[in-house]
Amino acid sequence: MHELSIAQNIFDLVRENVNGNARVKNINMKLGEISGVVSESLEFCFEVITKGTELENAVLKIEKIPVTAKCNECNLEFNVENLFFLCPECGSPDVKILTGTEMQVTEIEIDD
Ligand SMILES: [Zn+2]
């Protein structure tokens, strides 16, 4: 399962970056709507992986990033709804994706 290996990567990343005694409260991450990752599934996998470890009480907080694109013809920036990648202004299919593919941990919050 895709999400399981991603959850494992996040787990490793946090352990590498945090002092062993620190209590991690939240792990904030950005997840684009077309990143190919299902956030609910990722949260579930993360819970499974951290169970019984020092990260058991850490919460994976996922910020979903909507898909936006820019038209290469008329330079309009627009929100992409339902994976409809046509410029709403001029109808051009020549668009560049600006956001929506993100998948990154942005912050690790420590409880002190
Ligand atoms: Zn356009």
Backbone and ligand atoms as CSV (ligand in chain L), in Angstrom:
chain,resi,resn,atom,element,x,y,z
A,1,MET,N,N,0.848,-1.213,0.000
A,1,MET,CA,C,0.000,0.000,0.000
A,1,MET,C,C,0.878,1.257,0.000
A,2,HIS,N,N,0.596,2.125,-0.916
A,2,HIS,CA,C,1.292,3.389,-1.114
A,2,HIS,C,C,1.392,4.226,0.174
A,3,GLU,N,N,0.252,4.437,0.819
A,3,GLU,CA,C,0.213,5.301,2.003
A,3,GLU,C,C,1.049,4.745,3.154
A,4,LEU,N,N,1.154,3.431,3.219
A,4,LEU,CA,C,1.908,2.819,4.306
A,4,LEU,C,C,3.391,3.188,4.214
A,5,SER,N,N,3.953,3.155,3.018
A,5,SER,CA,C,5.368,3.495,2.883
A,5,SER,C,C,5.590,4.984,3.107
A,6,ILE,N,N,4.616,5.803,2.741
A,6,ILE,CA,C,4.740,7.243,2.992
A,6,ILE,C,C,4.689,7.519,4.494
A,7,ALA,N,N,3.768,6.844,5.182
A,7,ALA,CA,C,3.673,7.000,6.642
A,7,ALA,C,C,4.983,6.566,7.290
A,8,GLN,N,N,5.575,5.507,6.775
A,8,GLN,CA,C,6.863,5.027,7.306
A,8,GLN,C,C,7.957,6.074,7.081
A,9,ASN,N,N,7.940,6.708,5.916
A,9,ASN,CA,C,8.921,7.759,5.615
A,9,ASN,C,C,8.772,8.938,6.567
A,10,ILE,N,N,7.525,9.312,6.847
A,10,ILE,CA,C,7.276,10.431,7.765
A,10,ILE,C,C,7.784,10.061,9.159
A,11,PHE,N,N,7.486,8.860,9.554
A,11,PHE,CA,C,7.936,8.365,10.856
A,11,PHE,C,C,9.471,8.441,10.961
A,12,ASP,N,N,10.158,7.958,9.943
A,12,ASP,CA,C,11.626,7.995,9.934
A,12,ASP,C,C,12.138,9.431,9.959
A,13,LEU,N,N,11.499,10.286,9.169
A,13,LEU,CA,C,11.895,11.695,9.091
A,13,LEU,C,C,11.804,12.362,10.462
A,14,VAL,N,N,10.700,12.115,11.151
A,14,VAL,CA,C,10.494,12.735,12.456
A,14,VAL,C,C,11.534,12.212,13.452
A,15,ARG,N,N,11.774,10.912,13.429
A,15,ARG,CA,C,12.746,10.338,14.372
A,15,ARG,C,C,14.161,10.847,14.104
A,16,GLU,N,N,14.466,11.094,12.841
A,16,GLU,CA,C,15.798,11.598,12.507
A,16,GLU,C,C,15.978,13.051,12.935
A,17,ASN,N,N,14.884,13.793,12.982
A,17,ASN,CA,C,14.979,15.227,13.223
A,17,ASN,C,C,14.650,15.655,14.648
A,18,VAL,N,N,14.178,14.717,15.445
A,18,VAL,CA,C,13.766,15.080,16.790
A,18,VAL,C,C,14.594,14.316,17.807
A,19,ASN,N,N,15.007,15.020,18.824
A,19,ASN,CA,C,15.718,14.433,19.950
A,19,ASN,C,C,14.874,13.301,20.558
A,20,GLY,N,N,15.507,12.210,20.880
A,20,GLY,CA,C,14.799,11.037,21.381
A,20,GLY,C,C,13.904,11.258,22.581
A,21,ASN,N,N,14.226,12.259,23.415
A,21,ASN,CA,C,13.417,12.500,24.601
A,21,ASN,C,C,12.242,13.438,24.360
A,22,ALA,N,N,12.259,14.101,23.211
A,22,ALA,CA,C,11.218,15.092,22.947
A,22,ALA,C,C,9.871,14.413,22.706
A,23,ARG,N,N,8.833,15.071,23.178
A,23,ARG,CA,C,7.485,14.542,22.943
A,23,ARG,C,C,6.870,15.285,21.759
A,24,VAL,N,N,6.696,14.580,20.693
A,24,VAL,CA,C,6.137,15.202,19.488
A,24,VAL,C,C,4.629,15.283,19.641
A,25,LYS,N,N,4.116,16.500,19.468
A,25,LYS,CA,C,2.675,16.721,19.616
A,25,LYS,C,C,1.976,16.614,18.257
A,26,ASN,N,N,2.418,17.444,17.342
A,26,ASN,CA,C,1.804,17.441,16.016
A,26,ASN,C,C,2.859,17.376,14.921
A,27,ILE,N,N,2.491,16.730,13.856
A,27,ILE,CA,C,3.318,16.758,12.653
A,27,ILE,C,C,2.431,17.369,11.575
A,28,ASN,N,N,2.823,18.554,11.147
A,28,ASN,CA,C,2.008,19.240,10.142
A,28,ASN,C,C,2.532,18.926,8.757
A,29,MET,N,N,1.614,18.642,7.870
A,29,MET,CA,C,2.057,18.407,6.505
A,29,MET,C,C,1.062,18.950,5.491
A,30,LYS,N,N,1.582,19.259,4.324
A,30,LYS,CA,C,0.750,19.711,3.218
A,30,LYS,C,C,0.578,18.550,2.250
A,31,LEU,N,N,-0.664,18.378,1.830
A,31,LEU,CA,C,-0.951,17.292,0.904
A,31,LEU,C,C,-1.854,17.817,-0.213
A,32,GLY,N,N,-1.330,17.837,-1.403
A,32,GLY,CA,C,-2.101,18.315,-2.537
A,32,GLY,C,C,-3.212,17.343,-2.919
A,33,GLU,N,N,-4.287,17.890,-3.466
A,33,GLU,CA,C,-5.430,17.044,-3.819
A,33,GLU,C,C,-5.123,16.065,-4.952
A,34,ILE,N,N,-4.096,16.365,-5.742
A,34,ILE,CA,C,-3.718,15.403,-6.778
A,34,ILE,C,C,-2.315,14.845,-6.516
A,35,SER,N,N,-1.961,14.751,-5.243
A,35,SER,CA,C,-0.666,14.168,-4.877
A,35,SER,C,C,-0.697,12.655,-5.034
A,36,GLY,N,N,-1.887,12.100,-5.175
A,36,GLY,CA,C,-2.017,10.653,-5.317
A,36,GLY,C,C,-2.105,9.935,-3.984
A,37,VAL,N,N,-2.191,10.711,-2.898
A,37,VAL,CA,C,-2.249,10.120,-1.565
A,37,VAL,C,C,-3.609,10.435,-0.938
A,38,VAL,N,N,-4.226,9.422,-0.358
A,38,VAL,CA,C,-5.509,9.612,0.320
A,38,VAL,C,C,-5.220,9.972,1.774
A,39,SER,N,N,-5.636,11.182,2.184
A,39,SER,CA,C,-5.249,11.670,3.512
A,39,SER,C,C,-5.773,10.786,4.639
A,40,GLU,N,N,-7.008,10.314,4.529
A,40,GLU,CA,C,-7.584,9.468,5.586
A,40,GLU,C,C,-6.774,8.175,5.727
A,41,SER,N,N,-6.371,7.654,4.597
A,41,SER,CA,C,-5.597,6.421,4.589
A,41,SER,C,C,-4.215,6.651,5.195
A,42,LEU,N,N,-3.631,7.800,4.869
A,42,LEU,CA,C,-2.309,8.132,5.405
A,42,LEU,C,C,-2.375,8.305,6.921
A,43,GLU,N,N,-3.425,8.982,7.402
A,43,GLU,CA,C,-3.600,9.163,8.848
A,43,GLU,C,C,-3.723,7.805,9.541
A,44,PHE,N,N,-4.484,6.933,8.929
A,44,PHE,CA,C,-4.682,5.599,9.498
A,44,PHE,C,C,-3.358,4.830,9.558
A,45,CYS,N,N,-2.624,4.852,8.461
A,45,CYS,CA,C,-1.339,4.143,8.413
A,45,CYS,C,C,-0.364,4.703,9.434
A,46,PHE,N,N,-0.386,6.024,9.595
A,46,PHE,CA,C,0.521,6.649,10.544
A,46,PHE,C,C,0.199,6.188,11.974
A,47,GLU,N,N,-1.091,6.081,12.269
A,47,GLU,CA,C,-1.506,5.586,13.591
A,47,GLU,C,C,-1.017,4.166,13.819
A,48,VAL,N,N,-1.147,3.350,12.794
A,48,VAL,CA,C,-0.725,1.951,12.904
A,48,VAL,C,C,0.781,1.858,13.154
A,49,ILE,N,N,1.538,2.639,12.395
A,49,ILE,CA,C,2.994,2.585,12.491
A,49,ILE,C,C,3.505,3.109,13.835
A,50,THR,N,N,2.854,4.158,14.358
A,50,THR,CA,C,3.362,4.784,15.583
A,50,THR,C,C,2.872,4.089,16.850
A,51,LYS,N,N,1.920,3.205,16.717
A,51,LYS,CA,C,1.368,2.541,17.904
A,51,LYS,C,C,2.465,1.805,18.656
A,52,GLY,N,N,2.556,2.097,19.956
A,52,GLY,CA,C,3.561,1.422,20.771
A,52,GLY,C,C,4.955,2.022,20.675
A,53,THR,N,N,5.086,3.118,19.910
A,53,THR,CA,C,6.388,3.785,19.807
A,53,THR,C,C,6.324,5.114,20.555
A,54,GLU,N,N,7.469,5.814,20.595
A,54,GLU,CA,C,7.487,7.125,21.265
A,54,GLU,C,C,6.656,8.166,20.522
A,55,LEU,N,N,6.232,7.839,19.324
A,55,LEU,CA,C,5.408,8.786,18.562
A,55,LEU,C,C,3.916,8.430,18.615
A,56,GLU,N,N,3.581,7.550,19.537
A,56,GLU,CA,C,2.199,7.077,19.617
A,56,GLU,C,C,1.183,8.202,19.783
A,57,ASN,N,N,1.549,9.246,20.539
A,57,ASN,CA,C,0.596,10.331,20.781
A,57,ASN,C,C,0.721,11.496,19.805
A,58,ALA,N,N,1.620,11.355,18.880
A,58,ALA,CA,C,1.783,12.423,17.884
A,58,ALA,C,C,0.625,12.373,16.881
A,59,VAL,N,N,0.152,13.552,16.523
A,59,VAL,CA,C,-0.969,13.626,15.583
A,59,VAL,C,C,-0.475,14.138,14.234
A,60,LEU,N,N,-0.817,13.414,13.206
A,60,LEU,CA,C,-0.472,13.844,11.860
A,60,LEU,C,C,-1.573,14.793,11.381
A,61,LYS,N,N,-1.215,16.073,11.238
A,61,LYS,CA,C,-2.201,17.068,10.807
A,61,LYS,C,C,-1.977,17.387,9.335
A,62,ILE,N,N,-2.968,17.047,8.559
A,62,ILE,CA,C,-2.819,17.188,7.117
A,62,ILE,C,C,-3.610,18.390,6.608
A,63,GLU,N,N,-2.892,19.291,5.957
A,63,GLU,CA,C,-3.551,20.430,5.311
A,63,GLU,C,C,-3.702,20.083,3.834
A,64,LYS,N,N,-4.946,20.022,3.383
A,64,LYS,CA,C,-5.165,19.672,1.981
A,64,LYS,C,C,-5.021,20.919,1.108
A,65,ILE,N,N,-4.238,20.773,0.060
A,65,ILE,CA,C,-3.979,21.889,-0.833
A,65,ILE,C,C,-4.800,21.719,-2.112
A,66,PRO,N,N,-5.673,22.685,-2.413
A,66,PRO,CA,C,-6.487,22.564,-3.628
A,66,PRO,C,C,-5.642,22.703,-4.888
A,67,VAL,N,N,-6.205,22.259,-5.978
A,67,VAL,CA,C,-5.486,22.300,-7.245
A,67,VAL,C,C,-5.717,23.652,-7.914
A,68,THR,N,N,-4.641,24.343,-8.253
A,68,THR,CA,C,-4.752,25.561,-9.033
A,68,THR,C,C,-3.822,25.447,-10.240
A,69,ALA,N,N,-4.170,26.172,-11.276
A,69,ALA,CA,C,-3.375,26.121,-12.498
A,69,ALA,C,C,-3.325,27.504,-13.132
A,70,LYS,N,N,-2.391,27.653,-14.050
A,70,LYS,CA,C,-2.257,28.911,-14.767
A,70,LYS,C,C,-2.306,28.625,-16.263
A,71,CYS,N,N,-3.090,29.428,-16.960
A,71,CYS,CA,C,-3.229,29.248,-18.400
A,71,CYS,C,C,-2.010,29.843,-19.112
A,72,ASN,N,N,-1.414,29.060,-19.997
A,72,ASN,CA,C,-0.255,29.557,-20.744
A,72,ASN,C,C,-0.649,30.475,-21.890
A,73,GLU,N,N,-1.935,30.489,-22.236
A,73,GLU,CA,C,-2.407,31.352,-23.320
A,73,GLU,C,C,-2.722,32.766,-22.820
A,74,CYS,N,N,-3.570,32.826,-21.763
A,74,CYS,CA,C,-4.022,34.154,-21.306
A,74,CYS,C,C,-3.525,34.500,-19.900
A,75,ASN,N,N,-2.713,33.620,-19.302
A,75,ASN,CA,C,-2.110,33.861,-17.986
A,75,ASN,C,C,-3.085,33.892,-16.812
A,76,LEU,N,N,-4.308,33.458,-17.029
A,76,LEU,CA,C,-5.267,33.411,-15.922
A,76,LEU,C,C,-4.881,32.298,-14.939
A,77,GLU,N,N,-4.962,32.630,-13.645
A,77,GLU,CA,C,-4.777,31.598,-12.623
A,77,GLU,C,C,-6.145,31.194,-12.111
A,78,PHE,N,N,-6.407,29.908,-12.024
A,78,PHE,CA,C,-7.748,29.458,-11.645
A,78,PHE,C,C,-7.694,28.182,-10.816
A,79,ASN,N,N,-8.802,27.947,-10.087
A,79,ASN,CA,C,-8.943,26.709,-9.329
A,79,ASN,C,C,-9.431,25.610,-10.258
A,80,VAL,N,N,-8.810,24.456,-10.139
A,80,VAL,CA,C,-9.217,23.322,-10.961
A,80,VAL,C,C,-10.253,22.507,-10.182
A,81,GLU,N,N,-11.456,22.419,-10.725
A,81,GLU,CA,C,-12.519,21.651,-10.079
A,81,GLU,C,C,-12.704,20.336,-10.823
A,82,ASN,N,N,-12.788,19.257,-10.070
A,82,ASN,CA,C,-13.059,17.933,-10.661
A,82,ASN,C,C,-12.088,17.561,-11.776
A,83,LEU,N,N,-10.835,17.931,-11.575
A,83,LEU,CA,C,-9.788,17.590,-12.550
A,83,LEU,C,C,-10.100,18.083,-13.954
A,84,PHE,N,N,-10.768,19.239,-14.036
A,84,PHE,CA,C,-11.110,19.823,-15.323
A,84,PHE,C,C,-10.032,20.848,-15.679
A,85,PHE,N,N,-9.038,20.378,-16.452
A,85,PHE,CA,C,-7.868,21.212,-16.720
A,85,PHE,C,C,-7.984,22.050,-17.992
A,86,LEU,N,N,-9.073,22.796,-18.109
A,86,LEU,CA,C,-9.215,23.715,-19.239
A,86,LEU,C,C,-9.355,25.117,-18.672
A,87,CYS,N,N,-8.753,26.080,-19.317
A,87,CYS,CA,C,-8.864,27.453,-18.848
A,87,CYS,C,C,-10.320,27.914,-18.933
A,88,PRO,N,N,-10.867,28.423,-17.825
A,88,PRO,CA,C,-12.269,28.861,-17.838
A,88,PRO,C,C,-12.469,30.145,-18.645
A,89,GLU,N,N,-11.384,30.829,-18.919
A,89,GLU,CA,C,-11.481,32.100,-19.640
A,89,GLU,C,C,-11.434,31.895,-21.158
A,90,CYS,N,N,-10.391,31.212,-21.626
A,90,CYS,CA,C,-10.218,31.069,-23.078
A,90,CYS,C,C,-10.376,29.632,-23.570
A,91,GLY,N,N,-10.556,28.686,-22.641
A,91,GLY,CA,C,-10.796,27.300,-23.044
A,91,GLY,C,C,-9.559,26.533,-23.443
A,92,SER,N,N,-8.390,27.125,-23.264
A,92,SER,CA,C,-7.164,26.449,-23.675
A,92,SER,C,C,-6.822,25.278,-22.753
A,93,PRO,N,N,-6.372,24.163,-23.321
A,93,PRO,CA,C,-5.912,23.035,-22.498
A,93,PRO,C,C,-4.435,23.183,-22.114
A,94,ASP,N,N,-3.805,24.257,-22.575
A,94,ASP,CA,C,-2.382,24.474,-22.323
A,94,ASP,C,C,-2.211,25.189,-20.984
A,95,VAL,N,N,-2.293,24.414,-19.901
A,95,VAL,CA,C,-2.224,25.019,-18.575
A,95,VAL,C,C,-1.093,24.378,-17.768
A,96,LYS,N,N,-0.601,25.158,-16.822
A,96,LYS,CA,C,0.486,24.689,-15.960
A,96,LYS,C,C,-0.073,24.535,-14.553
A,97,ILE,N,N,0.184,23.398,-13.928
A,97,ILE,CA,C,-0.305,23.187,-12.565
A,97,ILE,C,C,0.565,23.961,-11.579
A,98,LEU,N,N,-0.080,24.764,-10.738
A,98,LEU,CA,C,0.657,25.573,-9.758
A,98,LEU,C,C,0.710,24.888,-8.398
A,99,THR,N,N,-0.444,24.444,-7.938
A,99,THR,CA,C,-0.494,23.769,-6.636
A,99,THR,C,C,-1.393,22.540,-6.736
A,100,GLY,N,N,-1.254,21.671,-5.736
A,100,GLY,CA,C,-2.120,20.491,-5.702
A,100,GLY,C,C,-1.333,19.193,-5.736
A,101,THR,N,N,-0.014,19.292,-5.998
A,101,THR,CA,C,0.792,18.073,-6.049
A,101,THR,C,C,1.713,17.952,-4.828
A,102,GLU,N,N,1.552,18.875,-3.876
A,102,GLU,CA,C,2.440,18.897,-2.719
A,102,GLU,C,C,2.339,17.633,-1.866
A,103,MET,N,N,3.450,17.259,-1.295
A,103,MET,CA,C,3.447,16.245,-0.259
A,103,MET,C,C,4.690,16.488,0.569
A,104,GLN,N,N,4.543,17.287,1.624
A,104,GLN,CA,C,5.717,17.580,2.437
A,104,GLN,C,C,5.366,17.866,3.889
A,105,VAL,N,N,6.246,17.450,4.769
A,105,VAL,CA,C,6.109,17.777,6.167
A,105,VAL,C,C,6.613,19.196,6.346
A,106,THR,N,N,5.794,20.057,6.936
A,106,THR,CA,C,6.171,21.460,7.065
A,106,THR,C,C,6.630,21.826,8.470
A,107,GLU,N,N,6.158,21.093,9.466
A,107,GLU,CA,C,6.518,21.454,10.842
A,107,GLU,C,C,6.326,20.271,11.782
A,108,ILE,N,N,7.260,20.157,12.716
A,108,ILE,CA,C,7.127,19.147,13.765
A,108,ILE,C,C,6.990,19.908,15.085
A,109,GLU,N,N,5.839,19.799,15.721
A,109,GLU,CA,C,5.585,20.539,16.970
A,109,GLU,C,C,5.909,19.659,18.171
A,110,ILE,N,N,6.736,20.223,19.037
A,110,ILE,CA,C,7.163,19.509,20.234
A,110,ILE,C,C,6.386,20.014,21.445
A,111,ASP,N,N,5.962,19.076,22.275
A,111,ASP,CA,C,5.253,19.430,23.508
A,111,ASP,C,C,6.296,19.664,24.588
A,112,ASP,N,N,6.271,20.882,25.183
A,112,ASP,CA,C,7.281,21.115,26.232
A,112,ASP,C,C,6.686,21.561,27.545
L,1,ZN,ZN,ZN,-6.735,31.023,-20.781
